[in-house]
Amino acid sequence: MKKKSLKQAYSRWAKFTAEIAGNSYVFMGAVSIVVIWAISGPFFDFSETWQLVINTSTTIITFLMIFLIQNTQNRDTEAIQVKLEELIRVSSKARNQLIDMEEKDEEEIRKIREDIWMSARKGCEPEKQSSTQ
């Protein structure tokens, strides 16, 4: 139970942080910090410490943001996948074999894509195939 609440808390934190980080004001703030850092260079004689401040800061922020962005991307992808699967499931013209496309190998996906493209060019519906393929 505790694991689930920790996972939910991380998920909420990742979503919140990604929304904040994606804000244009945050971007402008980051640009401002870099400009201030660059302007302050002559006051610190462009020392190694001066360089280390921005290098360390950006490295840490980038490292942490990778995980937060990946978390939100995974969640968004899963949500889109569920929605698409539901649309396929309820559409009488859709082929049920498309529901688990992400589980198929590249060759199977390529064949299905070609079938759909060929059908689209002909102006007809693709052949419904059994979901066992």
C-alpha positions as CSV (number, residue, x, y, z in Angstrom):
1,M,0.0,0.0,0.0
2,K,2.8,2.4,0.9
3,K,4.5,1.6,-2.4
4,K,1.4,2.7,-4.3
5,S,1.0,6.0,-2.4
6,L,4.7,6.7,-3.0
7,K,4.3,6.0,-6.7
8,Q,1.2,8.2,-6.8
9,A,3.0,11.0,-5.0
10,Y,5.9,10.8,-7.4
11,S,3.5,10.8,-10.4
12,R,1.7,13.9,-9.1
13,W,5.0,15.6,-8.4
14,A,6.3,14.8,-11.8
15,K,3.2,16.1,-13.5
16,F,3.3,19.3,-11.4
17,T,7.0,19.9,-12.1
18,A,6.6,19.2,-15.8
19,E,3.8,21.7,-16.0
20,I,5.8,24.3,-14.2
21,A,9.0,23.6,-16.1
22,G,7.1,23.9,-19.4
23,N,5.8,27.4,-18.5
24,S,7.1,30.2,-20.7
25,Y,7.8,32.3,-17.5
26,V,10.1,29.6,-16.2
27,F,11.9,29.5,-19.5
28,M,12.4,33.3,-19.3
29,G,13.6,32.9,-15.7
30,A,16.2,30.3,-16.8
31,V,17.4,32.6,-19.6
32,S,17.6,35.5,-17.2
33,I,19.7,33.4,-14.8
34,V,22.1,32.5,-17.6
35,V,22.3,36.1,-18.7
36,I,23.0,37.2,-15.1
37,W,25.6,34.5,-14.8
38,A,27.3,35.6,-18.1
39,I,27.3,39.2,-17.1
40,S,28.8,38.4,-13.7
41,G,31.8,36.7,-15.4
42,P,34.1,39.7,-15.4
43,F,33.4,40.3,-11.7
44,F,34.6,36.8,-10.9
45,D,37.5,37.0,-13.5
46,F,35.8,34.2,-15.3
47,S,37.2,31.8,-12.7
48,E,36.8,28.1,-12.6
49,T,34.4,28.5,-9.7
50,W,32.3,30.8,-11.8
51,Q,32.2,28.2,-14.6
52,L,31.6,25.4,-12.1
53,V,28.4,27.1,-10.8
54,I,26.6,27.0,-14.1
55,N,28.0,23.7,-15.2
56,T,27.0,21.9,-12.0
57,S,23.6,23.6,-11.8
58,T,22.6,22.8,-15.3
59,T,23.9,19.2,-15.0
60,I,21.9,18.5,-11.9
61,I,18.7,20.2,-13.2
62,T,19.0,18.3,-16.6
63,F,19.6,15.0,-14.8
64,L,16.6,15.4,-12.6
65,M,14.3,16.7,-15.4
66,I,15.0,13.7,-17.6
67,F,13.3,11.4,-15.1
68,L,10.4,13.8,-14.6
69,I,9.8,14.4,-18.3
70,Q,10.1,10.6,-19.0
71,N,7.5,9.9,-16.3
72,T,5.0,12.4,-17.7
73,Q,5.7,11.2,-21.3
74,N,5.1,7.6,-20.3
75,R,1.8,8.4,-18.5
76,D,0.6,10.5,-21.5
77,T,1.5,7.7,-23.9
78,E,-0.3,5.1,-21.9
79,A,-3.4,7.4,-21.7
80,I,-3.4,7.9,-25.5
81,Q,-2.9,4.2,-26.0
82,V,-5.9,3.3,-23.8
83,K,-8.0,5.9,-25.7
84,L,-7.0,4.5,-29.1
85,E,-7.7,1.0,-28.0
86,E,-11.1,2.0,-26.9
87,L,-11.8,3.7,-30.2
88,I,-10.7,0.6,-32.1
89,R,-12.7,-1.7,-29.8
90,V,-16.0,0.2,-30.4
91,S,-15.5,0.9,-34.1
92,S,-17.2,-1.8,-36.2
93,K,-14.9,-1.0,-39.1
94,A,-11.7,-1.2,-37.1
95,R,-9.6,-4.3,-37.0
96,N,-9.1,-5.7,-33.5
97,Q,-5.6,-6.8,-34.4
98,L,-4.6,-3.1,-34.1
99,I,-5.3,-3.0,-30.4
100,D,-2.0,-4.7,-29.4
101,M,0.2,-3.1,-32.1
102,E,2.9,-2.1,-29.6
103,E,3.4,-5.8,-28.8
104,K,4.0,-6.8,-32.4
105,D,7.5,-6.9,-34.0
106,E,8.6,-4.4,-36.7
107,E,7.8,-6.7,-39.6
108,E,4.2,-7.3,-38.5
109,I,3.7,-3.6,-38.0
110,R,5.2,-2.9,-41.4
111,K,2.9,-5.4,-43.1
112,I,-0.2,-4.0,-41.4
113,R,0.8,-0.4,-42.2
114,E,1.3,-1.4,-45.9
115,D,-2.2,-3.1,-45.9
116,I,-3.8,0.1,-44.5
117,W,-2.0,2.3,-47.0
118,M,-2.9,0.1,-49.9
119,S,-6.5,0.1,-48.8
120,A,-6.5,3.9,-48.4
121,R,-5.1,4.4,-51.9
122,K,-7.8,2.1,-53.3
123,G,-10.4,4.0,-51.4
124,C,-11.7,0.9,-49.6
125,E,-11.5,-0.6,-46.2
126,P,-8.6,-2.9,-45.3
127,E,-9.3,-6.5,-45.0
128,K,-10.2,-7.6,-41.5
129,Q,-7.8,-10.2,-40.4
130,S,-8.1,-12.5,-37.4
131,S,-6.5,-11.2,-34.2
132,T,-4.3,-14.4,-34.1
133,Q,-1.9,-13.1,-36.7
